[in-house]
Amino acid sequence: MTPRRFDATSTEAYAERRLDMVERQLRRRGISDERVLRAMEEVPRELFVPPEERSRAYRDGALRIGEGQTISQPWIVASMTALLELEPGDRVLEVGTGSGYAAAVLSRCCREVVTIERHASLAESAASVLRELGYDNVEVRTGDGSRGAPERAPFDGISVTATADREPPPALLEQLAPAGLLVCPVRGAGGERLTRYRRDGKGEPVVPVRFVPLVEDAGGD
C-alpha cells in the first residue's frame, strides 16, 4: 500500500460512527475499561484500512488489508487491549502490526509500543499512517515477531495477533516483566481461544476466536 494523505473534513464525518461503534459494539458487550474506550473513540479506524474499505471501517467484523491479513473487528482490538490491564507508564510489545490500528489504540493506553510485522509492505504502510497521524510513541519493525525484541525487554504487556499452536513462543514469555501479561490466541484440542498468560506460562482462556496462524522463522539469524 502507498502512503495516504488524509482529509480532515472527511475524517470528522466518521466521528459519529466511531462513537456509535464504542457504544454498541464495545460498552454493550462488556468492555468497561474507560481508557480503552476513550482510545477506541479517538483512533480513526477508517484511516487504517484501504480506501475502498473505509465505508465499512466500523462494521462489526474484520476487513482485509492485503498480504492475506486482516484488521480485527473492533471488539477484538478492545478486548485484547483491556486484557493487558495497562498503566500509562507501561511498555508494550505487539506481534503482528497489520494495519497499525491496534498499535495506535495500545499507544493511547501506555508509554510506548514496539510492534513487529513480518510483511514489509504492511509494516511500511502502518509506519507511514502512524507517523502521519502523530502516534510518535510507536516503533514499527519488520521481522519475525515470535522472537520479540529482547533488547527492549522487559515488556509490561505483549499482544500477539496471530494464533500460536498450543502455547505462545517461549521467547515472548521470557520477555515479560514479572507482573506483565501476554494476550495471544492459541490453538488447542478445543479449537482457538484468546488466552491471557502470566510470565510463568499459566494461561487463562477467555473467548473463542479465529486469527491467521502465527508464523515463526526456523533457525537463528
PyMOL commands that set and color helices and strands:
alter all, ss='L'
color gray80, all
select helices_A, chain A and resi 8-12+15-29+34-42+45-48+51-56+74-83+101-107+120-133+145-147+150-152+170-174
alter helices_A, ss='H'
color red, helices_A
select strands_A, chain A and resi 63-66+69-71+91-95+112-117+138-142+155-160+164-165+176-188+191-197+203-208
alter strands_A, ss='S'
color yellow, strands_A
deselect
rebuild
show_as cartoon
